[in-house]
Amino acid sequence: MAGRLPPAFNASPHLLMPWLWDIVHDRRLIDPIEEILGPDILCYGSSFIMKRPQDRKFVSWHQDATYWGLSSPEAVTAWIALTPSDRDSGCVKVLPGTHLRQHDHVDTRDPLNLLGRREKVVADIDAGQAVDLVLQPGQMSLHHVLVIHGSEPNLSKEPRVGFAVRFIPGHVGPRDGLRMSATLVRGRNRGSCHLEEPPEGDFHPAAVARHAQMFRRAMRVIFAGAGRAAPGPSAPRDGR
């Protein structure tokens, strides 16, 4: 799926396809998120993440919060495996304990880096301390918006495909007057996010038009402020 979607459509594709809208609302996904973020939950975005077999592309060490434009770094990414994600295929690796502070990032312009701005964290990385998040299809991992993570190239003979869904609590919104939208998945929207609507059907014209507006807002957020991180507390309620 990710390999066939134009890049713009891979930004929050749950706004374009009802079956993905259903996934981001699925209680099997949302119940554990509520344990971390509380009863009011917004989906801030989603995307397919694909590595082709025996490809040199990778994801550099980074923190998700850097370019998200959030008023507070209270967020969780759910990474859902659609194919096996292991060391050979370049599974996600995390550095435990690094969620306690924000680090500076630089844009590397490396064309093999799968991140949108080719960014990487400016920090001393001890890769030997990294933990591999090995997943089978249908399993998911959760990581904090500030934990340093990345992944190696896919050295296997099969594609590695995941669906990443980003969640924020209902009181979090954009910082510095930025405009952004989000999908309410449980509880109430207590921040300043514009609430997104479900797609009428797969790539319905009305949904595509709304998605285009969302995409333009999202690009302005990503490229605003040279990647300044959100202020405030860095850990969710349970400290993960």
N, C-alpha and C positions, 0 to 999 in steps of 0.2 A: 504493500500500500504506500509506504513512505517513498519508495523509489518512483512511483507513478504520479505522486502529488506535486504540482508546482510549489516552489518554496513558499510563496505567499499563502497558499491554501493549507500548508502544514503549520501555520500559526493558528492555534486553537481550532483544529478541524472539527471539534465537537459542536461548533456553531454552524457547521455545514452538513453534518450527517447525523440523523436521529439516533443511530445505534451507538455512536460515540457520546452523544448527549446522555444517553441512558447509562453508559459506563461511568461517566464522571458523577452521576447521582447514585450509583449502586451502593447500597448499604454496606456491602462487604468491603468496599473501599472507604466509605465515609465514616463508619463506626470507629475504626482505629484512628482516623484523623481527628474525630471529636475528642478522643481521649487525650490528644496532645493540644489541640487548639481551642477546645471548648465547643459550646453548642451552636454558635453562629459561624458558618463556614461559607467561604466564597472560593470558587475555582478561578484562579487568576490567569490560567492559560493551560494549554496542552499541546503536545506535538509528538509525532512519530520520530524515533531516533533509529537510524539504520546504518549499519556498516556492511558493506559488500564483502563477500568472501575474499580472503587473501589480498586485502586492500591495505595501503599504508596509512589511511586516515585515522586520526586519533582525537581524543578530547584532552586538552591540557589541564593541568591542575588549576582549579578555579573555585570561586564561591558564587553561588547563584544570585545572591542579593545584590551583587555589584552593579548590575545594569537594570534592575527591576523597578527602580523609582518608588520604592515603598516608604511610607511614613515611619515604619518600624520594621526591623528584620525579624518578624514573627511569621514564619512560613515553613511549609513542608512540601517536599517534592515526593510524589509516589511514582516509582519506576516499575511499570508492569511489563513483565517479559512475555513476548509473543512467540519467541523462539528461545532455545537454550542460550543462556548468557553465562559463560564461564571464562576461565583464564585464557583458553585458546581463542575464544571469539571476542575477547576484549571487554570483559564485564566491567561494571562500575567499581572503582576502588575509592575508599574513603579513608581519611586520616582522623582517627578518633581524637576528640578533645579540641579540634580546631574550630568548633562552632562558637567559641567564647569571645572572638574578636574579629573585626573586619580588617583585611589586608588590602594594600594597594594592588592594582592590576595594571598591566601594560598590554597594548594591542600589538600582537606579534606579526600580523599580516602573513602568517604561514598558511598557504593554501591547503595544507593537509590537516589543519586544525578545524574540526567540525563546529566549533562555537561560532556564533553569529558575528562577533567582533574579533575573532581569533585571539581572544584575550588569554592571559595566564597570570597567576598570582605572583606577586613579588614577595617571596618568602623562602627561607631555607627549608627545603622539602626532604624529609627522610623517608624515601619510598619504602624502605624496609619495614616501616611501621604501618603501612597501608593494609587495610582489610578488604579482601575481595568479596563483593556481594554477588555470590553465585546463585542464579535463579533458573528454575525450570519454567516452561511455558505455563502461564496462569498464576505464577507466584509474583510477589511484588516486594520491593524494599522501600523504606521511607528514610529520607535524610533531611536534615535541617538546612535552612537556606544559607547558613554561613559555614557549614562543614566543607573543608577543602576536599575536592574529589576530582576524578578524571578517569580516563580509560585508555588502554593500549589499542593498537591496531587489531583487526580481526584476522587471525592467522589460520582460522579453520576453513573448511571447504563449503560452509553454509553461511547464509546471511544471518546477522544478528540484528533483531528487530525488537524494539521496545516502544511502549507508549507512556510518555511522561506527563503527569498531571500535577499542576502546582496549586497549592491551597494556601489561603490566608484566613485569619479570623475576621469576623464581621466588622470589627472596629478599625481594622487597618485599611488605609487608602493610599492615594498618591501623595508624594511630598511636593513642597514648593509650588503648589498651584498647578501641578501637572494634571491632565485629564486622563482617566483610564476607565475601562469597563471590566466587569467580572460577572461570573455566573453564580447566582445564589443556589447553593446545593442543600443547605440545611439552616434553619433558624432565620435570623434577621440580618439585613444589611445595615449596620450601624455606623458605617463610614461614609465616604463621599464617592464611592464607585458608581458609575452608571451600570444598571443591571442589564445583562444580555438576554436575548429572547431565544427560545428553542427554534431549530430549523423546521420549516414546514415539510421538508422532504430532502432527499439527497441533492445537494447543490441547487436547491430551489432559488429562482432569481431574487426573491426578496431576501432570503438568507445570505446569498452571495453579496448583495448590495450592502447589507448591514455589516457583513464580515469585512468588506473593503474599508468601511469607515473605522472599524475596530483596528484593522491592520495599520492604517495611517497613524492612529493615536499611539499604538504600541511602538511603532518605529520612532516617533518623536520622543517617547519615554526612554527607549534604549539609548538613543544618541544624545540625550540631554545631559548636561552637567558633567561630561567626560567621565561617566561611570562613578559619580560620587555615591557612596553607600548610604543606606538609611541610618539615621541616628537612633539612639534609644537602646533598650534591652536587647540582648542578642539571643536569648534562649527561650524556647517555649515553656509552658507551665511545668512540664515534667523534666526539664533540663536536658533533653536529648539533643 
